[in-house]
Amino acid sequence: MQIKIYAFCAIFCLSGYSQTLWSWVVKDFQVLMRTHGEVSFAPYVQGEFEKFEVNPGYRSNFHAYVDFFEWKGFISNWLIANTTIIENNPETGLTLDKIKYTLTPGYRIEFKEHLISGLLLHECIHTISKPEKEGAVWWNSFQIGFGSNGAYPRFLLDTYRRGSKQRFPDFDYSFNVGAFLYGDQSKWIQQNHDYRYEYFHKMRLHLGKIKSWGFYSDYDHHTWRNSREQFQNKMSIDFNILLNGIENLASVFYKYTFYDTFSKDNQDGLGAMGFKIVF
């Protein structure tokens, strides 16, 4: 009889514990299904084009974060990105040169004024303008970053369209580090590169806001280190004029890459004037 009582008490306690655990698991779980990011198109208007392997013409960029759910402050998302590089050849006209795509799951934790993010990154660069003897360049890597909210597209909307920024000028920033996967089975985790680590950061200066117009400038710096401890760097600066839309932001921008030794996509000395939508 005592054994039955003890068994009943144990089952009752475990049942109560299971209900408490289940309540804790499902509490604060939210399905989000929202998308935010940027899409841009820019022709190159400045630079010594004859020093490049192909004549630079246009560049189209698209990147979007799809937020799936939030749980206990963790936001699960997926990054989908694409860059198309178009050659402007006087003899043959416009020719697709390269396409770079990004597919990666990730997460972030948002605080009042800052966020922490992490990604399991997969990127691939296909050269279309000529045959790829050894195939495309691609890699997998882990990235982690930290920054103030206004450095990211989702909160850029708050800054200029919803007027959350209280004073101008003001700064925002983001810092990120990444480690490339490599090893004996490299054909499953990388191809045609020997990068090991990367570091990149953004410094954003919010210049001001006048009615429906906003103005800001970015400085971007990206560094790659390979297996021989050699470094490649890319540094650029841009200036943006924003116009508030009903839901999103439209921007006219000028971007100048004043130093670039990145072997996979060099833009050294090129200036581009373009159009961008922040959503």
C-alpha positions as CSV (number, residue, x, y, z in Angstrom):
1,M,0.0,0.0,0.0
2,Q,2.8,2.4,0.9
3,I,4.5,1.7,-2.4
4,K,1.4,2.6,-4.3
5,I,1.1,5.9,-2.3
6,Y,4.7,6.7,-3.0
7,A,4.3,5.9,-6.7
8,F,1.2,8.1,-6.9
9,C,3.0,11.0,-5.1
10,A,6.0,10.6,-7.5
11,I,3.7,10.6,-10.6
12,F,1.8,13.6,-9.2
13,C,5.0,15.5,-8.5
14,L,6.5,14.7,-11.9
15,S,3.2,15.7,-13.6
16,G,3.3,19.0,-11.8
17,Y,6.9,19.5,-12.7
18,S,6.2,18.6,-16.3
19,Q,3.4,21.2,-16.4
20,T,5.6,23.8,-14.9
21,L,8.4,23.0,-17.4
22,W,6.0,23.1,-20.3
23,S,4.5,26.4,-19.1
24,W,8.0,27.9,-18.9
25,V,8.9,26.5,-22.4
26,V,5.8,28.0,-24.2
27,K,5.8,31.2,-22.2
28,D,7.2,34.2,-24.2
29,F,7.1,32.2,-27.5
30,Q,6.0,34.4,-30.4
31,V,5.7,33.6,-34.1
32,L,7.0,36.8,-35.9
33,M,7.3,36.1,-39.7
34,R,8.5,39.6,-40.5
35,T,11.0,40.7,-43.1
36,H,13.5,43.6,-43.1
37,G,16.5,44.5,-45.1
38,E,17.7,46.5,-48.1
39,V,17.7,46.4,-51.9
40,S,19.8,48.7,-54.1
41,F,21.0,49.3,-57.6
42,A,24.0,51.4,-58.5
43,P,26.0,52.2,-61.7
44,Y,29.7,52.9,-61.3
45,V,30.4,56.6,-62.1
46,Q,34.0,57.0,-61.0
47,G,37.2,55.0,-61.3
48,E,40.0,53.9,-63.6
49,F,38.2,51.0,-65.2
50,E,41.0,49.9,-67.4
51,K,42.9,48.4,-64.4
52,F,40.1,45.9,-63.9
53,E,39.8,42.5,-65.5
54,V,36.3,43.4,-66.6
55,N,34.9,46.9,-67.2
56,P,32.7,47.7,-64.1
57,G,29.2,48.6,-65.0
58,Y,26.5,48.1,-62.4
59,R,26.0,46.4,-59.0
60,S,22.7,45.2,-57.5
61,N,22.4,44.2,-53.9
62,F,19.6,42.5,-52.0
63,H,19.6,41.2,-48.5
64,A,16.7,40.4,-46.2
65,Y,16.3,39.0,-42.7
66,V,13.3,36.8,-42.2
67,D,12.4,36.7,-38.5
68,F,10.6,33.4,-37.7
69,F,10.0,33.4,-34.0
70,E,11.1,34.9,-30.7
71,W,11.7,32.9,-27.5
72,K,13.1,34.2,-24.2
73,G,14.6,37.2,-26.0
74,F,16.2,35.1,-28.8
75,I,15.0,35.9,-32.3
76,S,15.5,33.2,-34.8
77,N,16.0,34.5,-38.4
78,W,17.3,33.6,-41.8
79,L,19.4,35.8,-44.0
80,I,18.8,35.7,-47.7
81,A,21.2,37.9,-49.8
82,N,22.2,38.3,-53.4
83,T,24.8,40.5,-55.2
84,T,24.8,40.8,-59.0
85,I,27.8,42.4,-60.7
86,I,27.2,43.5,-64.3
87,E,30.0,44.3,-66.7
88,N,29.5,47.3,-69.0
89,N,31.4,46.3,-72.2
90,P,31.4,48.9,-75.0
91,E,31.6,46.1,-77.6
92,T,29.2,43.5,-76.3
93,G,26.9,45.7,-74.1
94,L,25.9,44.6,-70.6
95,T,27.2,41.2,-69.4
96,L,26.6,39.4,-66.1
97,D,30.0,39.1,-64.5
98,K,29.5,37.5,-61.1
99,I,26.6,36.5,-58.8
100,K,27.2,36.2,-55.1
101,Y,24.5,34.6,-52.9
102,T,24.1,34.1,-49.2
103,L,21.9,31.7,-47.3
104,T,22.3,31.4,-43.6
105,P,20.4,30.7,-40.4
106,G,21.0,33.0,-37.4
107,Y,19.8,34.5,-34.2
108,R,19.9,37.8,-32.4
109,I,19.2,39.2,-29.0
110,E,17.7,42.7,-28.9
111,F,18.2,45.1,-26.0
112,K,17.0,48.6,-25.5
113,E,19.7,50.3,-27.6
114,H,22.0,47.4,-28.7
115,L,21.8,43.8,-30.1
116,I,24.0,40.7,-30.3
117,S,23.8,38.6,-33.5
118,G,25.2,35.2,-34.7
119,L,25.1,33.5,-38.0
120,L,26.1,30.2,-39.6
121,L,27.1,31.7,-42.9
122,H,27.1,30.1,-46.4
123,E,28.3,32.3,-49.3
124,C,29.1,31.4,-52.9
125,I,30.5,33.5,-55.7
126,H,29.8,32.3,-59.3
127,T,31.8,33.9,-62.2
128,I,29.5,34.0,-65.2
129,S,31.5,36.1,-67.7
130,K,34.1,33.3,-68.2
131,P,34.4,29.6,-67.5
132,E,35.2,28.5,-64.0
133,K,37.9,25.9,-64.4
134,E,37.9,24.9,-60.7
135,G,34.3,25.7,-60.0
136,A,32.8,28.5,-57.9
137,V,34.2,30.1,-54.8
138,W,32.2,29.3,-51.6
139,W,32.7,29.1,-47.9
140,N,30.9,28.3,-44.6
141,S,31.7,30.3,-41.5
142,F,30.5,31.3,-38.0
143,Q,30.0,34.9,-37.3
144,I,29.1,36.8,-34.2
145,G,28.5,40.6,-33.9
146,F,27.5,43.4,-31.6
147,G,26.2,46.8,-32.3
148,S,23.9,49.7,-31.6
149,N,20.4,49.4,-33.1
150,G,20.7,52.2,-35.6
151,A,23.4,50.4,-37.5
152,Y,20.9,47.9,-38.8
153,P,18.1,48.3,-41.4
154,R,15.3,47.3,-39.1
155,F,16.1,50.1,-36.7
156,L,17.0,52.6,-39.4
157,L,13.3,52.8,-40.0
158,D,12.7,53.7,-36.4
159,T,15.4,56.4,-36.6
160,Y,14.1,58.3,-39.6
161,R,10.5,57.2,-40.4
162,R,9.3,56.9,-36.8
163,G,11.5,59.6,-35.3
164,S,13.0,57.6,-32.4
165,K,16.3,59.5,-32.6
166,Q,16.2,62.4,-30.2
167,R,19.3,64.3,-31.3
168,F,21.5,64.9,-34.3
169,P,24.3,64.4,-35.2
170,D,24.7,61.0,-33.6
171,F,26.6,57.7,-34.0
172,D,25.8,54.1,-34.4
173,Y,28.2,51.2,-34.9
174,S,28.5,47.4,-35.4
175,F,31.5,45.1,-34.9
176,N,31.6,41.5,-36.2
177,V,34.1,38.6,-36.3
178,G,34.0,35.4,-38.3
179,A,35.9,32.1,-38.5
180,F,35.9,30.1,-41.7
181,L,35.4,26.3,-41.6
182,Y,38.3,24.3,-43.2
183,G,39.9,21.0,-42.9
184,D,40.7,17.7,-44.7
185,Q,37.1,17.4,-45.9
186,S,37.2,20.9,-47.3
187,K,35.1,20.0,-50.3
188,W,32.1,19.9,-48.0
189,I,32.8,23.2,-46.2
190,Q,34.8,25.4,-48.6
191,Q,36.1,25.7,-52.1
192,N,38.8,27.8,-53.9
193,H,39.9,30.0,-51.1
194,D,42.2,29.8,-48.0
195,Y,40.6,32.4,-45.7
196,R,40.6,31.6,-42.0
197,Y,39.2,34.7,-40.2
198,E,37.5,37.9,-41.0
199,Y,36.6,41.1,-39.1
200,F,34.3,43.9,-40.2
201,H,32.7,46.9,-38.7
202,K,30.4,49.8,-39.6
203,M,30.5,53.4,-38.2
204,R,27.3,55.3,-39.0
205,L,27.0,59.0,-38.6
206,H,23.4,60.3,-38.5
207,L,23.6,63.8,-39.8
208,G,20.1,65.0,-39.4
209,K,16.4,65.0,-40.4
210,I,14.3,67.7,-42.1
211,K,10.6,66.8,-42.3
212,S,10.4,63.7,-44.5
213,W,14.1,63.8,-45.4
214,G,17.0,62.2,-43.6
215,F,20.8,62.2,-44.0
216,Y,23.4,59.8,-42.9
217,S,26.9,58.5,-43.8
218,D,28.6,55.1,-43.4
219,Y,32.2,54.0,-43.1
220,D,32.7,50.3,-43.6
221,H,35.9,48.3,-43.0
222,H,36.3,44.6,-43.8
223,T,39.5,42.5,-43.2
224,W,40.2,38.9,-44.3
225,R,43.1,36.8,-43.0
226,N,44.2,33.7,-44.9
227,S,46.2,30.6,-43.8
228,R,49.5,32.3,-44.6
229,E,48.6,35.1,-42.2
230,Q,48.3,37.5,-45.1
231,F,45.6,40.2,-44.9
232,Q,43.2,41.7,-47.4
233,N,41.2,44.8,-46.7
234,K,38.3,46.7,-48.0
235,M,37.4,50.3,-46.9
236,S,34.5,52.4,-48.2
237,I,32.4,55.4,-47.3
238,D,29.0,56.4,-48.5
239,F,26.5,59.3,-48.1
240,N,22.7,58.7,-48.1
241,I,19.8,61.0,-48.6
242,L,16.6,59.4,-47.4
243,L,12.9,60.0,-48.2
244,N,10.3,58.6,-45.8
245,G,7.7,56.4,-47.5
246,I,4.4,55.1,-46.1
247,E,6.0,52.0,-44.8
248,N,9.7,52.1,-45.9
249,L,12.6,54.4,-46.8
250,A,13.9,55.3,-50.2
251,S,17.5,56.5,-50.6
252,V,19.8,58.1,-53.1
253,F,23.4,57.3,-52.2
254,Y,27.0,57.7,-53.4
255,K,29.5,55.1,-52.3
256,Y,33.3,55.3,-52.8
257,T,35.6,52.4,-52.2
258,F,38.9,54.1,-51.6
259,Y,40.9,50.9,-50.7
260,D,40.2,47.3,-51.7
261,T,42.6,44.3,-51.9
262,F,39.9,41.6,-51.6
263,S,40.8,39.1,-54.3
264,K,37.3,37.7,-54.8
265,D,35.6,41.1,-55.6
266,N,37.9,44.1,-55.8
267,Q,36.3,47.5,-56.1
268,D,39.4,49.6,-55.4
269,G,39.0,53.2,-56.4
270,L,35.4,52.8,-57.7
271,G,32.6,55.2,-57.0
272,A,28.9,54.3,-57.5
273,M,25.8,56.4,-57.5
274,G,22.6,54.5,-56.8
275,F,19.1,54.0,-55.4
276,K,18.2,52.0,-52.4
277,I,15.0,50.9,-50.5
278,V,15.1,50.1,-46.8
279,F,12.3,47.9,-45.7
